Amino acid sequence: MLVLLTLPRLKEPFGLNDHHYGILAGMVVSAVPQVLAATIPVADAAGQVGALVKLIRVALLGPVVALPAWSPLSWEAPSRS
């Protein structure tokens, strides 16, 4: 909740345009509805970019977590010494 209230106020001091603000919000805020709540009041473009960044992060979460399980290093049996 604190992020939703403070993040829009950081846009101007840091000199962020709408797209950069959307990227920042998509990376920092924890859920898609919260990203929309933090970005749409600022600008429609920020809301679209923020939602896209957040959805890409969510979509890549599964493959990034599963990749180490499929690596050949995880298939080796532990050595007994």
N, C-alpha and C positions, 0 to 999 in steps of 0.2 A: 504494500500500500504506500509505503514511504517513497518507493521508486516512482510510482505513478504520479505522485505529487511534485517531486523534485526534478525529475528528468526533463519535463518541458521547460523548466526555468533555466536549464543549462545550455539550451540551444543558442541563445544570443551571446552569452559571455564567451563561449568557445567558437563562435563564428561558424556554426554548422548550417549548411543549406538543408533543404527538406530531405533530399536523398541521403545525405550523411547522417542526419538525425534518425531517419528510418532504419538505417543500418545499425546505428548505435543501440537504438531501442530493441531491435530484433535480436541483438547479441546479448543484451544485458537483462532484459525482462524475462521472467521465467515461463510464462504461458501465452499462447496466442491471443486469447481475449484481453489479457492485460497489455499486450503490445498494441492492440487496436485501441484500447482505452488511453494509452499514453501518446499515441501518434495521431489519430484522426482529429482530435481537437486542434492540433498544431497545423496540419495540412493534409489534404487527401493523398498527395504524392508520398508523404512520409508514412501514412498508414499502409499504402500499397507496398512500399519497399520494406517496411518493417514486418508486415505479414509474410511477404515472400522470403525474407531472410530467416524468419522464425520457422516457417514451414520447411525450408530446405534443411535447417539444422535438425528438425524432428525427423525428417525423412532419412537423413544420413546417420542417425543415431544407431539404428539396428545394424547396418553393415559395418560401421566402425567398431561396434562392440563384438560382432560375430567374427570379424576378420582374424583376431588373434586365436580364436578357437579353431579356425581352419588352417592355420599356418603349420607347416611341417614340424616346427619346433615343439608344438604342443602334442604331437603324435608320438614322440620318443618316450620310451619307458624310462622311468627313473633308474639310475644306476645304483646298484647295491654294493657298498664298499664296507 
